[in-house]
Amino acid sequence: MDGQRHPGVGEIPDHDAGTGGVPQHHPRAGALVINIGSLRVSDVVDFLSAQQEARRHGVPVILDPVDASFTPLRLETSRRLLEQGVEAVRDNYAENLFIAVHHG
């Protein structure tokens, strides 16, 4: 690849590192994908708010708990997002197992 980020077909990026918030939910979005790959403490409230807004509009939420086992912040954020409700989790076996064991 060329090192550039190439959004998926139909993807509408709605969180850009350093913007200080999540824009209003796009009305035509088919789903909200929350990827915690570059998670910072300040992102948690944004992710939870975006999730709540998407669910309010009936938009499915997909969680990608990247490296959930790497830090307590990642695990706790994944837990909180799961508790608020997601329609799907996009993860690998290790992330799935770790979250299952620690989510209760």
JOWOJO-V311627 format. One record per residue. SS is DSSP state (~ for helix, > for strand, _ for the rest). PHI is phi in whole degrees, 0 to 359 (999 if undefined). Layout:
SS PHI
SS PHI
//
This chain:
_ 999
_ 266
_ 85
_ 269
_ 280
_ 241
_ 302
_ 292
_ 301
_ 82
_ 285
_ 240
_ 299
_ 232
_ 216
_ 243
_ 310
_ 89
_ 278
_ 77
_ 150
_ 253
_ 298
_ 302
_ 304
_ 285
_ 296
_ 260
_ 297
_ 276
> 191
> 251
> 255
> 256
> 249
_ 266
_ 302
_ 241
_ 297
_ 236
~ 306
~ 293
~ 284
~ 302
~ 297
~ 299
~ 296
~ 296
~ 293
~ 297
~ 297
~ 299
~ 295
~ 298
~ 296
~ 298
_ 265
_ 74
_ 269
> 299
> 247
> 242
> 257
> 245
_ 277
_ 308
_ 50
_ 304
_ 274
_ 287
_ 219
~ 301
~ 298
~ 296
~ 295
~ 296
~ 295
~ 301
~ 301
~ 297
~ 295
~ 297
~ 295
~ 283
_ 106
_ 225
_ 272
> 206
> 237
_ 255
_ 210
_ 257
~ 302
~ 297
~ 296
~ 300
~ 298
~ 298
~ 295
~ 300
~ 291
~ 265
~ 274
_ 99
//
